[in-house]
């Protein structure tokens, strides 16, 4: 008897397309993915179980983003709480930690200078302070409008306008 090759599409994804018109990706088990992530990251932390508990609590909270969504702000909160709870790190800082440190130094904020990006059902554009200063009032409104419209449609990541993208790239540190 001949063995049939399994196709990448399953009954649940057949015929579906992503927002970009491509075939929808298969859903994989989240337990195996998160387990792999835990074991990969546990070597860097002196208290990996403590960090995982803190991370789970931050992920459930709405502070720094929607519950269940990961963000740079949530990474900041996890790092601060982990350190405060007595957790430490092994070895030097990796690229991810260096990136988070530079992100903190760049003073990311909303157009109004607020650290809180979410108001009501939408999220405001979050850019470095110097990038906001480089934009004209019209450009600020345009990128803000684009972000708010995207979050109303349920998008976490919404591209900047060309002017905002250029301003951000000119003002952020090279990693």
Secondary structure, DSSP 4 states (H G I P E B T S, - for coil): -PPPPPPS--TTTTT-B-TTSSBPPPP--HHHHHHHHHHHHGGGBTTHHHHHHHHHHHHHSSTTSSTT---HHHHHHHHHHHHHTT--B-SS--HHHHHHHHHHHTTEE-TTS-S--EETTEE---EEHHHHHHS-HHHHHHHHHHHHHHHHTT-S--PPPHHHHHHHHHHSPP-
